Amino acid sequence: MMTKTETSEGAMAEYVTAVIGGQLFGLPISRVQDVFMPERLTRVPLASSEIAGVLNLRGRIVTVVDMRARLGLPKADDGKPMAVGVDQRGESYGLLIDQIGEVLRLPDDSREDNPVNL
């Protein structure tokens, strides 16, 4: 579910942008709950390499996903990563990213479908 607004140019959707490995990604603003600097990650034994750990975020246990590992990119060596808190099917996740961007309002008619191999 995306936040859509109707303007004179047509329907617009809002996205929060994030940079991961030099690539720009957009997350529907309606799914983004928080932007934070993760501290005190607790490793999960036997978890896949994409799971950076879990943390307590305002009283909720949140699974943190390393997006660089998920995308098959090398680890970043430039300081602390940022995290974006998202909600998916009632569960909260933290996505480790390199940096957060701005909120973009994009017209629906300029959006392309995902490739079939994605």
VOMARLUM-353181 format. One record per residue: x, y, z of N, C-alpha, C in turn; residue in one letter. Coordinates in steps of 0.02 Angstrom, whole numbers. Example, Ala and Ser with C-alpha at 12.3 -4.5 7.8 and 13.67 -1.06 7.14 Angstrom:
# residues 2
(atom (660,-284,390),(615,-225,390),(660,-165,390),'A')
(atom (642,-112,354),(684,-53,357),(645,2,394),'S')
# end
This chain:
# residues 118
(atom (42,-58,0),(0,0,0),(45,62,0),'M')
(atom (39,102,-52),(78,163,-58),(35,223,-43),'M')
(atom (66,276,-21),(30,338,-11),(25,372,-78),'T')
(atom (-37,381,-101),(-47,413,-166),(-84,478,-155),'K')
(atom (-64,527,-193),(-98,591,-191),(-118,609,-262),'T')
(atom (-173,642,-269),(-197,663,-334),(-181,736,-344),'E')
(atom (-145,752,-397),(-129,821,-413),(-153,836,-483),'T')
(atom (-142,897,-505),(-163,915,-573),(-125,876,-626),'S')
(atom (-65,849,-607),(-25,809,-654),(-48,736,-654),'E')
(atom (-89,715,-607),(-111,645,-602),(-93,617,-534),'G')
(atom (-102,550,-528),(-88,517,-464),(-13,514,-451),'A')
(atom (6,528,-389),(76,529,-370),(86,479,-312),'M')
(atom (144,444,-312),(161,399,-257),(224,427,-224),'A')
(atom (229,418,-158),(287,444,-120),(332,386,-99),'E')
(atom (398,397,-108),(449,347,-91),(504,380,-50),'Y')
(atom (530,342,-1),(590,363,35),(648,330,-1),'V')
(atom (699,369,-19),(755,341,-55),(810,320,-8),'T')
(atom (845,267,-27),(901,241,12),(957,221,-37),'A')
(atom (1019,231,-16),(1076,212,-57),(1109,150,-26),'V')
(atom (1118,99,-68),(1151,37,-47),(1201,20,-101),'I')
(atom (1266,22,-84),(1318,5,-132),(1318,50,-193),'G')
(atom (1302,113,-184),(1301,161,-239),(1238,159,-282),'G')
(atom (1191,115,-266),(1129,109,-303),(1073,143,-263),'Q')
(atom (1029,175,-299),(972,210,-268),(911,164,-268),'L')
(atom (880,157,-210),(820,116,-203),(765,159,-174),'F')
(atom (703,142,-189),(645,177,-162),(602,131,-121),'G')
(atom (583,154,-62),(538,116,-18),(472,154,-12),'L')
(atom (416,121,-21),(352,157,-14),(348,189,56),'P')
(atom (333,252,57),(334,290,120),(285,262,171),'I')
(atom (231,229,148),(183,201,194),(211,142,233),'S')
(atom (264,111,209),(295,54,243),(350,75,292),'R')
(atom (377,134,284),(434,157,325),(408,183,392),'V')
(atom (436,154,446),(416,175,513),(467,221,545),'Q')
(atom (532,204,537),(586,240,571),(647,243,526),'D')
(atom (690,290,540),(759,291,515),(802,300,577),'V')
(atom (851,254,586),(889,255,648),(959,227,636),'F')
(atom (1003,239,685),(1070,211,686),(1066,149,732),'M')
(atom (1076,90,704),(1069,30,747),(1126,25,797),'P')
(atom (1108,10,858),(1157,0,912),(1140,-65,947),'E')
(atom (1191,-98,972),(1183,-159,1011),(1144,-213,975),'R')
(atom (1167,-231,916),(1138,-286,880),(1157,-351,915),'L')
(atom (1109,-395,923),(1121,-461,951),(1122,-511,894),'T')
(atom (1177,-545,886),(1183,-596,834),(1135,-653,847),'R')
(atom (1112,-685,793),(1067,-742,798),(1106,-803,776),'V')
(atom (1117,-851,821),(1155,-911,803),(1121,-949,746),'P')
(atom (1161,-973,699),(1140,-1013,642),(1096,-975,592),'L')
(atom (1092,-909,598),(1053,-869,550),(1093,-861,486),'A')
(atom (1060,-849,431),(1095,-839,368),(1136,-774,371),'S')
(atom (1182,-767,325),(1228,-709,326),(1191,-643,315),'S')
(atom (1132,-645,287),(1093,-584,275),(1064,-555,339),'E')
(atom (1056,-596,389),(1027,-573,452),(1083,-546,496),'I')
(atom (1084,-481,505),(1136,-449,545),(1125,-461,619),'A')
(atom (1062,-473,639),(1046,-486,708),(977,-460,725),'G')
(atom (964,-453,789),(901,-425,813),(917,-369,861),'V')
(atom (870,-324,870),(878,-269,918),(811,-250,947),'L')
(atom (815,-214,1001),(755,-189,1034),(745,-117,1010),'N')
(atom (691,-106,975),(675,-39,949),(609,-17,980),'L')
(atom (613,26,1029),(555,53,1064),(509,-3,1091),'R')
(atom (541,-53,1121),(503,-107,1152),(484,-164,1107),'G')
(atom (502,-160,1043),(487,-214,996),(552,-248,975),'R')
(atom (551,-314,969),(609,-350,943),(605,-348,867),'I')
(atom (657,-321,837),(659,-310,765),(716,-350,734),'V')
(atom (701,-388,681),(752,-423,643),(786,-374,597),'T')
(atom (853,-374,597),(890,-326,556),(922,-364,498),'V')
(atom (907,-342,437),(931,-373,376),(986,-330,346),'V')
(atom (1044,-360,333),(1100,-325,301),(1086,-325,226),'D')
(atom (1066,-268,199),(1047,-264,129),(1107,-273,82),'M')
(atom (1167,-256,104),(1226,-268,62),(1236,-344,53),'R')
(atom (1230,-382,107),(1236,-455,102),(1180,-484,60),'A')
(atom (1120,-457,69),(1061,-482,32),(1069,-471,-42),'R')
(atom (1101,-416,-62),(1111,-400,-132),(1177,-428,-160),'L')
(atom (1215,-463,-118),(1277,-492,-140),(1334,-443,-148),'G')
(atom (1331,-388,-110),(1383,-336,-113),(1433,-346,-56),'L')
(atom (1495,-322,-65),(1544,-328,-11),(1525,-283,48),'P')
(atom (1552,-300,107),(1539,-260,166),(1568,-190,158),'K')
(atom (1534,-141,186),(1558,-71,183),(1608,-60,238),'A')
(atom (1661,-21,224),(1710,-7,276),(1709,66,296),'D')
(atom (1655,101,282),(1652,173,297),(1604,188,355),'D')
(atom (1624,170,415),(1586,190,474),(1525,148,487),'G')
(atom (1478,179,524),(1418,145,545),(1363,150,492),'K')
(atom (1329,95,481),(1273,98,434),(1211,129,467),'P')
(atom (1165,148,425),(1101,172,448),(1051,116,439),'M')
(atom (993,123,469),(941,73,461),(874,108,449),'A')
(atom (833,74,410),(765,97,397),(719,45,427),'V')
(atom (675,66,470),(625,20,499),(566,16,453),'G')
(atom (549,-44,431),(492,-54,386),(444,-105,416),'V')
(atom (383,-103,392),(332,-150,414),(312,-192,354),'D')
(atom (313,-258,363),(292,-304,310),(248,-357,341),'Q')
(atom (186,-359,321),(137,-408,346),(133,-410,422),'R')
(atom (134,-352,453),(127,-347,525),(190,-359,565),'G')
(atom (246,-374,532),(310,-384,565),(355,-324,552),'E')
(atom (397,-307,600),(443,-251,593),(513,-277,576),'S')
(atom (545,-245,529),(613,-262,508),(654,-199,504),'Y')
(atom (719,-207,515),(766,-153,504),(809,-171,445),'G')
(atom (814,-126,397),(855,-138,338),(918,-96,344),'L')
(atom (977,-129,348),(1040,-92,351),(1056,-64,282),'L')
(atom (1065,1,279),(1080,36,216),(1142,79,225),'I')
(atom (1168,106,170),(1227,150,174),(1207,220,194),'D')
(atom (1155,246,162),(1131,313,181),(1060,322,158),'Q')
(atom (1026,366,193),(956,382,177),(955,443,132),'I')
(atom (907,444,87),(901,501,41),(841,544,60),'G')
(atom (807,566,10),(750,610,20),(685,575,2),'E')
(atom (630,608,13),(565,582,-7),(551,608,-77),'V')
(atom (536,561,-122),(521,579,-191),(447,567,-205),'L')
(atom (417,614,-239),(348,607,-263),(352,594,-337),'R')
(atom (331,535,-358),(337,515,-428),(268,501,-457),'L')
(atom (257,522,-519),(192,508,-550),(185,433,-565),'P')
(atom (126,407,-554),(113,336,-566),(126,316,-638),'D')
(atom (111,360,-685),(118,341,-755),(191,337,-778),'D')
(atom (239,360,-737),(310,355,-756),(342,291,-729),'S')
(atom (305,253,-689),(331,192,-659),(331,135,-709),'R')
(atom (385,96,-708),(390,37,-752),(380,-26,-711),'E')
(atom (355,-78,-742),(347,-142,-708),(415,-173,-695),'D')
(atom (418,-217,-642),(479,-253,-627),(495,-300,-685),'N')
(atom (559,-313,-698),(577,-362,-748),(551,-431,-728),'P')
(atom (538,-473,-778),(509,-539,-763),(558,-583,-724),'V')
(atom (623,-570,-729),(671,-611,-694),(684,-588,-623),'N')
(atom (649,-538,-598),(660,-512,-531),(620,-550,-481),'L')
# end
